[in-house]
């Protein structure tokens, strides 16, 4: 028995239209999976977004070789402007900001990646199960999603850090466990639209178990829309992590872009370079993720 070709179908049911619209998803679009990557390759927006992220990831991976100096070591006079020896200048204690910014990329991007993995796993699972099985399961999971959706992530993260102390694991868990509801609602809407199509019905008629239908038929078709939401969520997570670091609530044992910007707030008038380079790095990372999400949205919308 030949398999019906898979298609990426993006659609939102009425009760999920608000969530889909907030994520920037199109109302209806069918795209062959083989053409999705080809269309992204022709998108200047995707090239710019991917280029920004590749540069930042390259800096994070190659930081020990590109910036071998210890970011916590005093390597020059305090508050020195950018120079040949210190391309990004030095902070108030004489530590090299170039090394600190490159090493900070590791922490900020790792937080974003781990939070994205949690969001994709939790939101994707909740949305798939709720959309496919419906009924009481759908109603229960939808109510749970709405409960998490109204939680103030930033203030909840502050409370968790105040109670249990600062640490990257607490930041990742708090942001990851509170950032999945939008993805769950979008995936739920996609699953409800897809489960009535021919290739899903054919799989069910052939005796495929629900787990097989979800894994082989629905997940590959829901994934592009899910990635749009994840890209937007990661941008928000980067800003939240930077805000916590700016307030001094990040891990004191680790350097991040937010903590570097926070250390600069007392020297804004006398050392312009201290907030500039971490701020540019945060901007580039958020812009990169948002541009990739926008490019995928344009492809799915047929623009």
N, C-alpha and C positions, 0 to 999 in steps of 0.2 A: 504494500500500500504506500503510494507516494505521499510525501509530506507536503502540506500546503505551505507555500513560502511565507515567511514571517514578514510583517510590515510594522513599522513604527507608527502607531496611531495616537495622536495627541488629542484628547477630548476632555471636556470637563462637564460633569453633571451639574444641574442647577445649584444644588446645595454646596458644591465645591468650587463654583465659579469664582467666588471671592478669593479663595486661597490660590487658585490658579492665576487669577489676574494679578494678585500681589507678587507672584513669582515671575510675572512677565510671560506666561505661557500663552500660546495662541488658542483660540477657541476650537479649531478643528484643522487637522492636517495629517495626511498620510504620506509617509516618506519610506521608500525602500531602504533597508539597513545598509545595503551595499553602496547606496548613493549618499548616505549621510556623511561619511568621512570625506568623500570626494567633494561634496559641496562645502564642507568646512575648509578644505584646502584652498578653495577659491575665495574664501572670505578674508578680506584685509583685517577685519576686526579680530578674527580668530588668530591670524598671524601675529598681530601686535600683542594680544593677550598672552599667547603662548610664548612669544619672545621675552616678554617681561618676566614671566614666571621661570622660564628656563635660565635666564641670567641670574635671578635671585637664588634658585636652587643650586646653580653652579657655584655661586659665591658661598652658599652654606656648605656644600660638599667639599669644596677646595679651600675652605677658610684656613685650615692648619698650614697650607702651603702658600696661599696668597697673603696671609697675615700671620706669620710665625710668632710674632711677639705675644707675650702673655698679656691679655687685656686687663688683668688686674695688677700688672707690674708698673711701677713708675719708670717711664722711659724718657722723660724730658721735663722742662719747666711747665708749671701749671698754666692753663688757659692760653696756650700757644696757638695762634691761628694756623690754618692749613699751610703746609710747607712741603718741600721735597721729602724730608724725613718723616713727617707726619701729615699725610695727604688730607686727613679729615680733622687735623688739629689735635689738641690734647684737652682733657677735662681739668677740673680744678685741682686735682691731685697729680697731674702730669701723666695720666694714663693715655695710651694711644687710642683715639676714637675710631681710627680705621680698623684696627683689630677688633675693637669692641663691637662695631657695627656689623662686621662680617660674622663674628661669632654669635651675635644676637640673632642673625638670620636663622640659625639652626633652631633655637628655642621657639621663636615665633612661628616658623613654618611647621615645626613638629607639632606644636599645639594645634595649629590649623588642620593638619593631616589627621591627627588622632581624633579630634572632634568631628571632622568630616566622616571618618569611618564609623564612629558611634551613631551619628545622625543617619547615615545611609543604612546601617544595620537595623536600628530601632524603628526609624520612620518608614523604611521600606517594608520591614516585616509587618508592622501594624497596618499599614495601608493595603498591602497585598491580602492579608488575612481578612480584614474588614470588608474590602471590596469584593473578594471572591465568595466568601461564605454568606455575607449578608445577615439578615435577621437579628437575633439577639446578640450574636457576636459582633456584628457591625455596630449596633446601637451602643453596646458596652464600650467598645474600643473608641468610638467617636466621642463619647462622654469623657473618657480618660484623656483623649487628645485635647479636647477643649479645656480640661482642667490644667494640663501642662502649658497650653497656649497662653493662658492669662498670667502665668508666673513671671514676675520681673527678673529676668536672667541676671542683670548686672547687680541688683541689690541682693539677690539670693547668693551670688558669688561672694559678695562682701560679707554676708552673714556666715557663710561656710568658712571663709578664711578667718574671720574673727573667732569662730568657735574651735576650729581644728588647726589653725595656723596656716601660713602660706606654704604653697607647694604646687608644682606643675601638675601632679596627679590630681589634686583637688580642683584645680582650675579646669583641667580637661574633663573630669567627670561631671562637674557642675554645668559647664557649658554644653557638653555633649548630651546630658540627660534632660536638658531644657530647650534644646534647639531643633528637635525633630518634628514637632507638630505640623508645621507647614508642609514638610515633605510628606508626612503621613496622609494628609488630606488630599494632596495632589495625586499621590500614588493610588489612593482609594478611588478617586474619580476616574483615573486611567483604567484601573482594573475593572471597575463596573462597566465601563464602555467596551473594553476588550473581551470580557467573558462571554458576550453574546455574539461574537463574530465566528465565522465558519471554522477557522483553524482550531479554535479552542473547543468548539462543539464536537469537531471531528476527533480530537484527542480524547475527550470525555467518552464519546461513543465507542472508541476503540478499547475502552476499559482502563485508561490511564488513571493512576491514583492522583488525588488532589495535589500531593507534593510534586509529582512529575509534571502536572499541568502548570503549576506555579513556576517550577524551575525551568522547564523546557519551553513553555509557550508564553507565559506572561512576563517574567522578569526581563528577558531580552527586549521586549517591546515597551516596557515601562521605563527601562533604564535611561534612555535619552532625556525624557522629561524630568526624571529624578535628578540627573546630573545638572540640569539647569538650576534647580532649586538648591542643590548642594553647593554649586558655585557661588550663588548669592549668600547662602548661609555662611560659607567660609569667609567671605569678605566681612560680614558682620562680626564673626568670631575674632578675626584679626583686630578689628577695632575695639572689641570688648577686652581682649587680652591686653592690648596696648593701653587701654584706659586703666585697667587694674594695675599694670606696671607703672603707669604714670603717677598713680596715687600711692605707690610704694607697697602695693598688696601682692606683688608677684613673688616668685621664689628668690630670696636674697642670695642664694648660692649660684644663681644662673643669671646671665645677661640676656635681656630681650630688648627689642626696639622700644617698647613702652617704658621699661625701666630706665633706659638711656635718656629718653625724652623727659622723664620725670626728674632725673638728676640735673637736667639743664634748666629747670624752671627758675632757679635762683640766680641764673647768670644770663638771662635773655638779653639784657642791654649791653653786656660787655663781651659776650662770646656767642655770636650769632650762629657759629658752626655747630654748637652742641646740640640744639634741637633740629637743625636743618637736615643732616644726613639720616638720622633715624626716621625723621618725618617723611623724607623722600622715599625711604625703603618701605615704610608702611603704605604710603600712597601707591607706590608701584605694585605692591602685592595685591592690595584691594582692587586696584584698577585692572590688573591682569585677570583675576578671577571673574570680575564683573564683565570684562570684555569677552571672555570665553563663554560665559553664560549668555550674553547678548547674541553672540554669533550663533550659538546652538538654537536659541529662540528664533532668530531670523530664518534659519534653515527649516525648522519645523513649521514656521508660519508661511513659508514659500515666498519670502520677500527677497 
